[in-house]
Amino acid sequence: MLYVVSPFLIVGISLLILWRGIVQQNWGNAAFAAFNALTAAWAVAEFIGIKHVIVDVWLGIVDWLYVPVKKQRTEQESAYAQRPGWQAILYHGDAELRPSNRASAQLAFTAFAPHLEEKEVMSS
């Protein structure tokens, strides 16, 4: 909302300086302020649009009045939310996602010795 209101503040301050320049007969400042107010008002009307300014200000005020209702999560969404995000993986590493070193060593041993039973691998 600040981006919509600030051009009007520029126009208003320029008009105030124009009025003070006329009252104090400071014609250089008055001419510059008149040019600034005229071009800023034209830019607001041309690039933003009066209708869009009214809509943006109205929506900006109404947004403060309402709080969005949170919907209930489904099981799939809550399961996805419990997974670590990319920032957590970069910071902590992905040790929780990888199999432990002992399990990977056992898998490698069974790959080289497929004739051994699983009980024999586990006991070693």
N, C-alpha and C positions, 0 to 999 in steps of 0.2 A: 504494500500500500504506500510505502514511503516513496517508491519510484514513480508513483502516479501523482502524489501530492506535491513532491518537491518542485516540479516545473511551475506549478501554480504559486508556490512560495517565491520563486524567482520573478515571476510576472508581478506579483504583489509588491515585492521590495522595489522592483524597477518603477512601478507606478508611484510608490511612496517617494522615491528619489526624484521622480519627475515633478511631483507636486511641490516638494521642498525646493527644487531648483527654480520653479516658476515663482514661488513665493519670495525667495531670496534673490531673484533675478540673476541666477547663475545659469546662463543660457547654454553653456557648454555641457554641464552636467545634465541639464534638462533635456537637451537634444540627444545625448548618448543614452539616457534612461528611457526616452521615448522610443528610440530605435531598438533598444534591448527589449523593452516590454512588447513592442509590436512584433518583432521577430520571434520571441519566445512564445507569445500567444499563438502566432501562426503555426509554429512548429508543433505545439501541443495539439492544436486542432487538426493539423494535417497528418502527423505521424502517429499520434495516440488515438485521437477521435474523442469527441465530447461524450458520445454514447458509451464508449468503452471506459472512459474515465469514471462515469457514473456507476457503471456495472462493477468495475474493479473496487471502487470505494465501498459500494454496498456489500459486495462479497467479503471484503476485508473486515468490515464491521460485523457482519453476520457470522463469520468464521469464529470470532471470539465468543459468541454466545452458545455455540453447540459443541458438544463433545462427541466424537464418533463412537458408536457402539462396537465393542469387540465381539467378533463371532467366536463360537466355540470351535476348538481345534478337533480335527478328526484324528484317529489313531495314526494314520499315515503321516499327517503333518507334525504331530507331536514326536513321532519316532525320528522324522527328518530333523526336527529342531534340536534333538539331543545329540546329533552328530556334531563333531567339532567342525568349525568353519575353516576357511583357508588361512585366516589370520592366526587362529589358535595353532594350526599345524605349523605355520612358519615360526611362531614363537616357541612352542613347546616341542615340536617335532612330532612325528607320527608313530611314536613307540606304541601307543595304544592300538593302532590299526595294524601293525605288523605282528606276525607270530613271534613268540619269545625266542631267544637264541637257543634255548634247550630244545624247543620243539623243532626249530629249523635244523639243528644238528641231527636230531633223530630222523627227520625226513631225509636228510642227505645220507645218513648211514643206511637207511632202508633202501635207498636208491642204489647204493653200491653192493648191498648184500640182500638181495630180494629173497633168498632161500631161508633166511632166518625168520623165526616167528616174531610176532609183535611183542610177545612176552619177553623174549630174549633181548629185544632192543630196549624195552622199557627198564629192564633190570640193570643194564649196563651203565 
